[in-house]
């Protein structure tokens, strides 16, 4: 089955500590069903000092489950994603507005 969410999509978080926040997908792992969203699900990683880096506490975006994300439609609200044939092309569309993504 084709992935409903892709890299570069603007999404909103449906559940969890970051509920209601919006961000852009920076990477996706469809096999694991997870995506990394910029500015969402931030964890602090401790890095040891070396010659290349100063070290310290660095924030890092951790993966979030795809079921906890929804695409943002043109009205700024969460929407489910559907597929339809547009001529010979298979396109994704927002189910709330019916517009192609």
MARFIRO-128455 format. One record per residue: x, y negated, z negated of N, C-alpha, C in turn; residue number from 1. Coordinates in steps of 0.02 Angstrom, whole numbers, always signed. Atoms other than C-alpha are relative to their C-alpha. Example, Ala and Ser with C-alpha at 12.3 -4.5 7.8 and 13.67 -1.06 7.14 Angstrom:
2
<pt><n_u>+45</n_u><n_v>+59</n_v><n_w>+0</n_w><ca_u>+615</ca_u><ca_v>+225</ca_v><ca_w>-390</ca_w><c_u>+45</c_u><c_v>-60</c_v><c_w>+0</c_w><num>1</num></pt>
<pt><n_u>-42</n_u><n_v>+59</n_v><n_w>+3</n_w><ca_u>+684</ca_u><ca_v>+53</ca_v><ca_w>-357</ca_w><c_u>-39</c_u><c_v>-55</c_v><c_w>-37</c_w><num>2</num></pt>
***
This chain:
101
<pt><n_u>+42</n_u><n_v>+59</n_v><n_w>+0</n_w><ca_u>+0</ca_u><ca_v>+0</ca_v><ca_w>+0</ca_w><c_u>+44</c_u><c_v>-62</c_v><c_w>+0</c_w><num>1</num></pt>
<pt><n_u>-38</n_u><n_v>+62</n_v><n_w>-4</n_w><ca_u>+62</ca_u><ca_v>-175</ca_v><ca_w>+39</ca_w><c_u>-3</c_u><c_v>-37</c_v><c_w>-66</c_w><num>2</num></pt>
<pt><n_u>-3</n_u><n_v>+39</n_v><n_w>+62</n_w><ca_u>+115</ca_u><ca_v>-286</ca_v><ca_w>-106</ca_w><c_u>-45</c_u><c_v>-61</c_v><c_w>+6</c_w><num>3</num></pt>
<pt><n_u>+46</n_u><n_v>+56</n_v><n_w>-2</n_w><ca_u>-17</ca_u><ca_v>-414</ca_v><ca_w>-149</ca_w><c_u>+35</c_u><c_v>-66</c_v><c_w>-18</c_w><num>4</num></pt>
<pt><n_u>-39</n_u><n_v>+60</n_v><n_w>+18</n_w><ca_u>+108</ca_u><ca_v>-536</ca_v><ca_w>-227</ca_w><c_u>+69</c_u><c_v>+7</c_v><c_w>+30</c_w><num>5</num></pt>
<pt><n_u>-65</n_u><n_v>-1</n_v><n_w>-33</n_w><ca_u>+269</ca_u><ca_v>-584</ca_v><ca_w>-141</ca_w><c_u>+44</c_u><c_v>-56</c_v><c_w>-27</c_w><num>6</num></pt>
<pt><n_u>-48</n_u><n_v>+51</n_v><n_w>+21</n_w><ca_u>+425</ca_u><ca_v>-687</ca_v><ca_w>-173</ca_w><c_u>-20</c_u><c_v>-67</c_v><c_w>+29</c_w><num>7</num></pt>
<pt><n_u>+18</n_u><n_v>+67</n_v><n_w>-22</n_w><ca_u>+388</ca_u><ca_v>-872</ca_v><ca_w>-164</ca_w><c_u>-73</c_u><c_v>-19</c_v><c_w>-14</c_w><num>8</num></pt>
<pt><n_u>+70</n_u><n_v>+15</n_v><n_w>+17</n_w><ca_u>+204</ca_u><ca_v>-858</ca_v><ca_w>-215</ca_w><c_u>-4</c_u><c_v>-38</c_v><c_w>-66</c_w><num>9</num></pt>
<pt><n_u>+13</n_u><n_v>+34</n_v><n_w>+63</n_w><ca_u>+140</ca_u><ca_v>-978</ca_v><ca_w>-347</ca_w><c_u>-52</c_u><c_v>+41</c_v><c_w>-38</c_w><num>10</num></pt>
<pt><n_u>+44</n_u><n_v>-43</n_v><n_w>+39</n_w><ca_u>+59</ca_u><ca_v>-876</ca_v><ca_w>-486</ca_w><c_u>-14</c_u><c_v>-32</c_v><c_w>-67</c_w><num>11</num></pt>
<pt><n_u>+19</n_u><n_v>+20</n_v><n_w>+67</n_w><ca_u>-26</ca_u><ca_v>-902</ca_v><ca_w>-653</ca_w><c_u>+1</c_u><c_v>+62</c_v><c_w>-44</c_w><num>12</num></pt>
<pt><n_u>-4</n_u><n_v>-56</n_v><n_w>+47</n_w><ca_u>+0</ca_u><ca_v>-792</ca_v><ca_w>-807</ca_w><c_u>-69</c_u><c_v>+8</c_v><c_w>-33</c_w><num>13</num></pt>
<pt><n_u>+66</n_u><n_v>-14</n_v><n_w>+26</n_w><ca_u>-161</ca_u><ca_v>-708</ca_v><ca_w>-866</ca_w><c_u>+0</c_u><c_v>+18</c_v><c_w>-74</c_w><num>14</num></pt>
<pt><n_u>-2</n_u><n_v>-21</n_v><n_w>+70</n_w><ca_u>-107</ca_u><ca_v>-634</ca_v><ca_w>-1035</ca_w><c_u>+70</c_u><c_v>-8</c_v><c_w>-27</c_w><num>15</num></pt>
<pt><n_u>-65</n_u><n_v>+2</n_v><n_w>+33</n_w><ca_u>+34</ca_u><ca_v>-644</ca_v><ca_w>-1161</ca_w><c_u>+16</c_u><c_v>-68</c_v><c_w>-28</c_w><num>16</num></pt>
<pt><n_u>-21</n_u><n_v>+62</n_v><n_w>+33</n_w><ca_u>+134</ca_u><ca_v>-782</ca_v><ca_w>-1244</ca_w><c_u>+1</c_u><c_v>-59</c_v><c_w>+48</c_w><num>17</num></pt>
<pt><n_u>-2</n_u><n_v>+54</n_v><n_w>-50</n_w><ca_u>+143</ca_u><ca_v>-883</ca_v><ca_w>-1081</ca_w><c_u>-66</c_u><c_v>-7</c_v><c_w>+38</c_w><num>18</num></pt>
<pt><n_u>+66</n_u><n_v>+1</n_v><n_w>-33</n_w><ca_u>-44</ca_u><ca_v>-870</ca_v><ca_w>-1041</ca_w><c_u>-17</c_u><c_v>-70</c_v><c_w>+24</c_w><num>19</num></pt>
<pt><n_u>+21</n_u><n_v>+64</n_v><n_w>-28</n_w><ca_u>-104</ca_u><ca_v>-1010</ca_v><ca_w>-926</ca_w><c_u>+55</c_u><c_v>-38</c_v><c_w>+35</c_w><num>20</num></pt>
<pt><n_u>-55</n_u><n_v>+36</n_v><n_w>-33</n_w><ca_u>+69</ca_u><ca_v>-1063</ca_v><ca_w>-866</ca_w><c_u>+7</c_u><c_v>+21</c_v><c_w>+72</c_w><num>21</num></pt>
<pt><n_u>-10</n_u><n_v>-13</n_v><n_w>-71</n_w><ca_u>+108</ca_u><ca_v>-1075</ca_v><ca_w>-681</ca_w><c_u>+74</c_u><c_v>+1</c_v><c_w>+16</c_w><num>22</num></pt>
<pt><n_u>-69</n_u><n_v>-3</n_v><n_w>-22</n_w><ca_u>+269</ca_u><ca_v>-1032</ca_v><ca_w>-592</ca_w><c_u>+4</c_u><c_v>+33</c_v><c_w>+68</c_w><num>23</num></pt>
<pt><n_u>-12</n_u><n_v>-30</n_v><n_w>-66</n_w><ca_u>+346</ca_u><ca_v>-967</ca_v><ca_w>-431</ca_w><c_u>+39</c_u><c_v>+65</c_v><c_w>-9</c_w><num>24</num></pt>
<pt><n_u>-34</n_u><n_v>-64</n_v><n_w>+4</n_w><ca_u>+400</ca_u><ca_v>-787</ca_v><ca_w>-407</ca_w><c_u>+69</c_u><c_v>-6</c_v><c_w>+33</c_w><num>25</num></pt>
<pt><n_u>-68</n_u><n_v>+4</n_v><n_w>-27</n_w><ca_u>+589</ca_u><ca_v>-780</ca_v><ca_w>-386</ca_w><c_u>+25</c_u><c_v>+68</c_v><c_w>+24</c_w><num>26</num></pt>
<pt><n_u>-17</n_u><n_v>-67</n_v><n_w>-25</n_w><ca_u>+608</ca_u><ca_v>-591</ca_v><ca_w>-368</ca_w><c_u>-55</c_u><c_v>+48</c_v><c_w>-21</c_w><num>27</num></pt>
<pt><n_u>+53</n_u><n_v>-48</n_v><n_w>+12</n_w><ca_u>+495</ca_u><ca_v>-439</ca_v><ca_w>-365</ca_w><c_u>+27</c_u><c_v>+70</c_v><c_w>+7</c_w><num>28</num></pt>
<pt><n_u>-18</n_u><n_v>-71</n_v><n_w>-3</n_w><ca_u>+515</ca_u><ca_v>-252</ca_v><ca_w>-396</ca_w><c_u>-64</c_u><c_v>+40</c_v><c_w>+5</c_w><num>29</num></pt>
<pt><n_u>+64</n_u><n_v>-33</n_v><n_w>-9</n_w><ca_u>+363</ca_u><ca_v>-165</ca_v><ca_w>-320</ca_w><c_u>-1</c_u><c_v>+71</c_v><c_w>-28</c_w><num>30</num></pt>
<pt><n_u>-2</n_u><n_v>-68</n_v><n_w>+25</n_w><ca_u>+421</ca_u><ca_v>+8</ca_v><ca_w>-373</ca_w><c_u>-14</c_u><c_v>+2</c_v><c_w>-75</c_w><num>31</num></pt>
<pt><n_u>+12</n_u><n_v>+5</n_v><n_w>+72</n_w><ca_u>+423</ca_u><ca_v>-43</ca_v><ca_w>-557</ca_w><c_u>-63</c_u><c_v>-39</c_v><c_w>-17</c_w><num>32</num></pt>
<pt><n_u>+60</n_u><n_v>+40</n_v><n_w>+11</n_w><ca_u>+273</ca_u><ca_v>-159</ca_v><ca_w>-535</ca_w><c_u>+13</c_u><c_v>-62</c_v><c_w>-41</c_w><num>33</num></pt>
<pt><n_u>-18</n_u><n_v>+59</n_v><n_w>+39</n_w><ca_u>+363</ca_u><ca_v>-309</ca_v><ca_w>-608</ca_w><c_u>+26</c_u><c_v>-55</c_v><c_w>+45</c_w><num>34</num></pt>
<pt><n_u>-26</n_u><n_v>+58</n_v><n_w>-37</n_w><ca_u>+411</ca_u><ca_v>-484</ca_v><ca_w>-552</ca_w><c_u>+32</c_u><c_v>-48</c_v><c_w>-50</c_w><num>35</num></pt>
<pt><n_u>-32</n_u><n_v>+52</n_v><n_w>+39</n_w><ca_u>+524</ca_u><ca_v>-621</ca_v><ca_w>-617</ca_w><c_u>-28</c_u><c_v>-67</c_v><c_w>+24</c_w><num>36</num></pt>
<pt><n_u>+30</n_u><n_v>+65</n_v><n_w>-17</n_w><ca_u>+437</ca_u><ca_v>-791</ca_v><ca_w>-623</ca_w><c_u>+42</c_u><c_v>-54</c_v><c_w>-34</c_w><num>37</num></pt>
<pt><n_u>-41</n_u><n_v>+54</n_v><n_w>+26</n_w><ca_u>+538</ca_u><ca_v>-950</ca_v><ca_w>-644</ca_w><c_u>-35</c_u><c_v>-36</c_v><c_w>-58</c_w><num>38</num></pt>
<pt><n_u>+27</n_u><n_v>+36</n_v><n_w>+57</n_w><ca_u>+511</ca_u><ca_v>-1027</ca_v><ca_w>-816</ca_w><c_u>-50</c_u><c_v>+38</c_v><c_w>-42</c_w><num>39</num></pt>
<pt><n_u>+49</n_u><n_v>-40</n_v><n_w>+36</n_w><ca_u>+400</ca_u><ca_v>-886</ca_v><ca_w>-879</ca_w><c_u>+35</c_u><c_v>+60</c_v><c_w>-33</c_w><num>40</num></pt>
<pt><n_u>-27</n_u><n_v>-58</n_v><n_w>+37</n_w><ca_u>+440</ca_u><ca_v>-749</ca_v><ca_w>-1008</ca_w><c_u>+75</c_u><c_v>-9</c_v><c_w>-11</c_w><num>41</num></pt>
<pt><n_u>-70</n_u><n_v>+17</n_v><n_w>+12</n_w><ca_u>+603</ca_u><ca_v>-831</ca_v><ca_w>-1060</ca_w><c_u>+26</c_u><c_v>+35</c_v><c_w>-63</c_w><num>42</num></pt>
<pt><n_u>-34</n_u><n_v>-31</n_v><n_w>+56</n_w><ca_u>+721</ca_u><ca_v>-734</ca_v><ca_w>-1174</ca_w><c_u>+69</c_u><c_v>-32</c_v><c_w>-7</c_w><num>43</num></pt>
<pt><n_u>-66</n_u><n_v>+28</n_v><n_w>+13</n_w><ca_u>+881</ca_u><ca_v>-796</ca_v><ca_w>-1255</ca_w><c_u>+51</c_u><c_v>+56</c_v><c_w>+3</c_w><num>44</num></pt>
<pt><n_u>-54</n_u><n_v>-48</n_v><n_w>-5</n_w><ca_u>+1037</ca_u><ca_v>-701</ca_v><ca_w>-1206</ca_w><c_u>+63</c_u><c_v>-31</c_v><c_w>-28</c_w><num>45</num></pt>
<pt><n_u>-62</n_u><n_v>+24</n_v><n_w>+30</n_w><ca_u>+1198</ca_u><ca_v>-719</ca_v><ca_w>-1304</ca_w><c_u>+59</c_u><c_v>+22</c_v><c_w>+44</c_w><num>46</num></pt>
<pt><n_u>-56</n_u><n_v>-14</n_v><n_w>-45</n_w><ca_u>+1353</ca_u><ca_v>-731</ca_v><ca_w>-1196</ca_w><c_u>+65</c_u><c_v>-17</c_v><c_w>-34</c_w><num>47</num></pt>
<pt><n_u>-66</n_u><n_v>+10</n_v><n_w>+31</n_w><ca_u>+1531</ca_u><ca_v>-712</ca_v><ca_w>-1258</ca_w><c_u>+40</c_u><c_v>-49</c_v><c_w>+42</c_w><num>48</num></pt>
<pt><n_u>-40</n_u><n_v>+49</n_v><n_w>-35</n_w><ca_u>+1651</ca_u><ca_v>-851</ca_v><ca_w>-1215</ca_w><c_u>+57</c_u><c_v>+35</c_v><c_w>+39</c_w><num>49</num></pt>
<pt><n_u>-55</n_u><n_v>-26</n_v><n_w>-40</n_w><ca_u>+1776</ca_u><ca_v>-815</ca_v><ca_w>-1076</ca_w><c_u>+33</c_u><c_v>-59</c_v><c_w>+35</c_w><num>50</num></pt>
<pt><n_u>-33</n_u><n_v>+54</n_v><n_w>-36</n_w><ca_u>+1891</ca_u><ca_v>-913</ca_v><ca_w>-963</ca_w><c_u>-47</c_u><c_v>-32</c_v><c_w>+52</c_w><num>51</num></pt>
<pt><n_u>+45</n_u><n_v>+26</n_v><n_w>-51</n_w><ca_u>+1753</ca_u><ca_v>-932</ca_v><ca_w>-834</ca_w><c_u>-60</c_u><c_v>-37</c_v><c_w>-30</c_w><num>52</num></pt>
<pt><n_u>+59</n_u><n_v>+31</n_v><n_w>+29</n_w><ca_u>+1608</ca_u><ca_v>-977</ca_v><ca_w>-950</ca_w><c_u>+14</c_u><c_v>-21</c_v><c_w>-72</c_w><num>53</num></pt>
<pt><n_u>-7</n_u><n_v>+23</n_v><n_w>+68</n_w><ca_u>+1590</ca_u><ca_v>-1070</ca_v><ca_w>-1113</ca_w><c_u>-33</c_u><c_v>+48</c_v><c_w>-49</c_w><num>54</num></pt>
<pt><n_u>+36</n_u><n_v>-46</n_v><n_w>+44</n_w><ca_u>+1472</ca_u><ca_v>-938</ca_v><ca_w>-1183</ca_w><c_u>-56</c_u><c_v>-36</c_v><c_w>-36</c_w><num>55</num></pt>
<pt><n_u>+54</n_u><n_v>+29</n_v><n_w>+39</n_w><ca_u>+1332</ca_u><ca_v>-969</ca_v><ca_w>-1307</ca_w><c_u>-66</c_u><c_v>+34</c_v><c_w>+16</c_w><num>56</num></pt>
<pt><n_u>+67</n_u><n_v>-27</n_v><n_w>-10</n_w><ca_u>+1145</ca_u><ca_v>-944</ca_v><ca_w>-1297</ca_w><c_u>-27</c_u><c_v>-26</c_v><c_w>+66</c_w><num>57</num></pt>
<pt><n_u>+24</n_u><n_v>+20</n_v><n_w>-66</n_w><ca_u>+1079</ca_u><ca_v>-944</ca_v><ca_w>-1118</ca_w><c_u>-71</c_u><c_v>+27</c_v><c_w>+10</c_w><num>58</num></pt>
<pt><n_u>+67</n_u><n_v>-25</n_v><n_w>-14</n_w><ca_u>+894</ca_u><ca_v>-934</ca_v><ca_w>-1072</ca_w><c_u>-2</c_u><c_v>+39</c_v><c_w>+65</c_w><num>59</num></pt>
<pt><n_u>+6</n_u><n_v>-42</n_v><n_w>-60</n_w><ca_u>+848</ca_u><ca_v>-799</ca_v><ca_w>-946</ca_w><c_u>-73</c_u><c_v>+22</c_v><c_w>+8</c_w><num>60</num></pt>
<pt><n_u>+68</n_u><n_v>-22</n_v><n_w>-14</n_w><ca_u>+681</ca_u><ca_v>-761</ca_v><ca_w>-862</ca_w><c_u>-1</c_u><c_v>+75</c_v><c_w>+6</c_w><num>61</num></pt>
<pt><n_u>+6</n_u><n_v>-73</n_v><n_w>+0</n_w><ca_u>+632</ca_u><ca_v>-580</ca_v><ca_w>-895</ca_w><c_u>-59</c_u><c_v>+21</c_v><c_w>+43</c_w><num>62</num></pt>
<pt><n_u>+55</n_u><n_v>-23</n_v><n_w>-43</n_w><ca_u>+518</ca_u><ca_v>-473</ca_v><ca_w>-785</ca_w><c_u>-66</c_u><c_v>+3</c_v><c_w>-38</c_w><num>63</num></pt>
<pt><n_u>+68</n_u><n_v>-4</n_v><n_w>+27</n_w><ca_u>+330</ca_u><ca_v>-477</ca_v><ca_w>-813</ca_w><c_u>-40</c_u><c_v>+46</c_v><c_w>+46</c_w><num>64</num></pt>
<pt><n_u>+39</n_u><n_v>-48</n_v><n_w>-39</n_w><ca_u>+205</ca_u><ca_v>-346</ca_v><ca_w>-756</ca_w><c_u>-45</c_u><c_v>-36</c_v><c_w>+50</c_w><num>65</num></pt>
<pt><n_u>+40</n_u><n_v>+31</n_v><n_w>-53</n_w><ca_u>+115</ca_u><ca_v>-385</ca_v><ca_w>-592</ca_w><c_u>-74</c_u><c_v>-5</c_v><c_w>-19</c_w><num>66</num></pt>
<pt><n_u>+71</n_u><n_v>+2</n_v><n_w>+20</n_w><ca_u>-54</ca_u><ca_v>-346</ca_v><ca_w>-673</ca_w><c_u>-16</c_u><c_v>-59</c_v><c_w>-44</c_w><num>67</num></pt>
<pt><n_u>+10</n_u><n_v>+59</n_v><n_w>+43</n_w><ca_u>-28</ca_u><ca_v>-496</ca_v><ca_w>-788</ca_w><c_u>+6</c_u><c_v>-65</c_v><c_w>+38</c_w><num>68</num></pt>
<pt><n_u>-7</n_u><n_v>+59</n_v><n_w>-42</n_w><ca_u>-9</ca_u><ca_v>-616</ca_v><ca_w>-641</ca_w><c_u>-57</c_u><c_v>-4</c_v><c_w>+50</c_w><num>69</num></pt>
<pt><n_u>+49</n_u><n_v>+11</n_v><n_w>-52</n_w><ca_u>-135</ca_u><ca_v>-692</ca_v><ca_w>-521</ca_w><c_u>+24</c_u><c_v>-58</c_v><c_w>+43</c_w><num>70</num></pt>
<pt><n_u>-22</n_u><n_v>+53</n_v><n_w>-46</n_w><ca_u>-104</ca_u><ca_v>-800</ca_v><ca_w>-368</ca_w><c_u>-43</c_u><c_v>-62</c_v><c_w>-12</c_w><num>71</num></pt>
<pt><n_u>+35</n_u><n_v>+63</n_v><n_w>+8</n_w><ca_u>-154</ca_u><ca_v>-984</ca_v><ca_w>-376</ca_w><c_u>-28</c_u><c_v>-21</c_v><c_w>+67</c_w><num>72</num></pt>
<pt><n_u>+30</n_u><n_v>+22</n_v><n_w>-63</n_w><ca_u>-278</ca_u><ca_v>-1040</ca_v><ca_w>-243</ca_w><c_u>+8</c_u><c_v>-76</c_v><c_w>+8</c_w><num>73</num></pt>
<pt><n_u>-10</n_u><n_v>+72</n_v><n_w>-14</n_w><ca_u>-289</ca_u><ca_v>-1215</ca_v><ca_w>-168</ca_w><c_u>-33</c_u><c_v>-45</c_v><c_w>-52</c_w><num>74</num></pt>
<pt><n_u>+32</n_u><n_v>+39</n_v><n_w>+52</n_w><ca_u>-402</ca_u><ca_v>-1272</ca_v><ca_w>-311</ca_w><c_u>+38</c_u><c_v>+2</c_v><c_w>-66</c_w><num>75</num></pt>
<pt><n_u>-40</n_u><n_v>-5</n_v><n_w>+60</n_w><ca_u>-270</ca_u><ca_v>-1225</ca_v><ca_w>-440</ca_w><c_u>-25</c_u><c_v>+52</c_v><c_w>-49</c_w><num>76</num></pt>
<pt><n_u>+28</n_u><n_v>-51</n_v><n_w>+44</n_w><ca_u>-368</ca_u><ca_v>-1078</ca_v><ca_w>-511</ca_w><c_u>+27</c_u><c_v>+69</c_v><c_w>+19</c_w><num>77</num></pt>
<pt><n_u>-23</n_u><n_v>-68</n_v><n_w>-13</n_w><ca_u>-323</ca_u><ca_v>-894</ca_v><ca_w>-525</ca_w><c_u>-47</c_u><c_v>+34</c_v><c_w>+50</c_w><num>78</num></pt>
<pt><n_u>+39</n_u><n_v>-34</n_v><n_w>-51</n_w><ca_u>-379</ca_u><ca_v>-786</ca_v><ca_w>-380</ca_w><c_u>+29</c_u><c_v>+69</c_v><c_w>+12</c_w><num>79</num></pt>
<pt><n_u>-24</n_u><n_v>-65</n_v><n_w>-21</n_w><ca_u>-369</ca_u><ca_v>-605</ca_v><ca_w>-327</ca_w><c_u>+19</c_u><c_v>-4</c_v><c_w>+73</c_w><num>80</num></pt>
<pt><n_u>-25</n_u><n_v>-1</n_v><n_w>-68</n_w><ca_u>-286</ca_u><ca_v>-560</ca_v><ca_w>-163</ca_w><c_u>-33</c_u><c_v>+57</c_v><c_w>+38</c_w><num>81</num></pt>
<pt><n_u>+28</n_u><n_v>-51</n_v><n_w>-44</n_w><ca_u>-370</ca_u><ca_v>-467</ca_v><ca_w>-20</ca_w><c_u>+37</c_u><c_v>+0</c_v><c_w>+66</c_w><num>82</num></pt>
<pt><n_u>-30</n_u><n_v>-6</n_v><n_w>-66</n_w><ca_u>-317</ca_u><ca_v>-410</ca_v><ca_w>+152</ca_w><c_u>-55</c_u><c_v>+2</c_v><c_w>+52</c_w><num>83</num></pt>
<pt><n_u>+47</n_u><n_v>-5</n_v><n_w>-57</n_w><ca_u>-406</ca_u><ca_v>-432</ca_v><ca_w>+319</ca_w><c_u>+40</c_u><c_v>-6</c_v><c_w>+64</c_w><num>84</num></pt>
<pt><n_u>-32</n_u><n_v>+3</n_v><n_w>-66</n_w><ca_u>-365</ca_u><ca_v>-419</ca_v><ca_w>+503</ca_w><c_u>-20</c_u><c_v>-66</c_v><c_w>+33</c_w><num>85</num></pt>
<pt><n_u>+10</n_u><n_v>+62</n_v><n_w>-36</n_w><ca_u>-344</ca_u><ca_v>-583</ca_v><ca_w>+594</ca_w><c_u>+28</c_u><c_v>+11</c_v><c_w>+70</c_w><num>86</num></pt>
<pt><n_u>-25</n_u><n_v>-21</n_v><n_w>-66</n_w><ca_u>-333</ca_u><ca_v>-526</ca_v><ca_w>+775</ca_w><c_u>+38</c_u><c_v>+65</c_v><c_w>-9</c_w><num>87</num></pt>
<pt><n_u>-43</n_u><n_v>-59</n_v><n_w>+9</n_w><ca_u>-189</ca_u><ca_v>-402</ca_v><ca_w>+776</ca_w><c_u>+41</c_u><c_v>-5</c_v><c_w>-64</c_w><num>88</num></pt>
<pt><n_u>-41</n_u><n_v>+9</n_v><n_w>+60</n_w><ca_u>-111</ca_u><ca_v>-471</ca_v><ca_w>+615</ca_w><c_u>-40</c_u><c_v>+14</c_v><c_w>-63</c_w><num>89</num></pt>
<pt><n_u>+29</n_u><n_v>-12</n_v><n_w>+66</n_w><ca_u>-147</ca_u><ca_v>-413</ca_v><ca_w>+438</ca_w><c_u>+22</c_u><c_v>-58</c_v><c_w>-44</c_w><num>90</num></pt>
<pt><n_u>-15</n_u><n_v>+59</n_v><n_w>+40</n_w><ca_u>-158</ca_u><ca_v>-567</ca_v><ca_w>+327</ca_w><c_u>-28</c_u><c_v>+8</c_v><c_w>-71</c_w><num>91</num></pt>
<pt><n_u>+24</n_u><n_v>+3</n_v><n_w>+68</n_w><ca_u>-177</ca_u><ca_v>-595</ca_v><ca_w>+140</ca_w><c_u>-45</c_u><c_v>-61</c_v><c_w>-6</c_w><num>92</num></pt>
<pt><n_u>+43</n_u><n_v>+57</n_v><n_w>+12</n_w><ca_u>-318</ca_u><ca_v>-708</ca_v><ca_w>+80</ca_w><c_u>-21</c_u><c_v>-2</c_v><c_w>-73</c_w><num>93</num></pt>
<pt><n_u>+24</n_u><n_v>+10</n_v><n_w>+68</n_w><ca_u>-377</ca_u><ca_v>-780</ca_v><ca_w>-85</ca_w><c_u>-75</c_u><c_v>+16</c_v><c_w>-1</c_w><num>94</num></pt>
<pt><n_u>+70</n_u><n_v>-21</n_v><n_w>+1</n_w><ca_u>-542</ca_u><ca_v>-700</ca_v><ca_w>-133</ca_w><c_u>-47</c_u><c_v>-54</c_v><c_w>-25</c_w><num>95</num></pt>
<pt><n_u>+44</n_u><n_v>+52</n_v><n_w>+24</n_w><ca_u>-608</ca_u><ca_v>-855</ca_v><ca_w>-221</ca_w><c_u>-20</c_u><c_v>-49</c_v><c_w>+55</c_w><num>96</num></pt>
<pt><n_u>+14</n_u><n_v>+49</n_v><n_w>-52</n_w><ca_u>-595</ca_u><ca_v>-971</ca_v><ca_w>-70</ca_w><c_u>-5</c_u><c_v>+31</c_v><c_w>+69</c_w><num>97</num></pt>
<pt><n_u>+0</n_u><n_v>-31</n_v><n_w>-65</n_w><ca_u>-570</ca_u><ca_v>-851</ca_v><ca_w>+75</ca_w><c_u>+53</c_u><c_v>-26</c_v><c_w>+47</c_w><num>98</num></pt>
<pt><n_u>-53</n_u><n_v>+29</n_v><n_w>-41</n_w><ca_u>-420</ca_u><ca_v>-950</ca_v><ca_w>+138</ca_w><c_u>+59</c_u><c_v>+48</c_v><c_w>+5</c_w><num>99</num></pt>
<pt><n_u>-59</n_u><n_v>-42</n_v><n_w>-10</n_w><ca_u>-269</ca_u><ca_v>-859</ca_v><ca_w>+211</ca_w><c_u>+57</c_u><c_v>-29</c_v><c_w>-41</c_w><num>100</num></pt>
<pt><n_u>-58</n_u><n_v>+20</n_v><n_w>+41</n_w><ca_u>-113</ca_u><ca_v>-864</ca_v><ca_w>+103</ca_w><c_u>+60</c_u><c_v>-6</c_v><c_w>+44</c_w><num>101</num></pt>
***
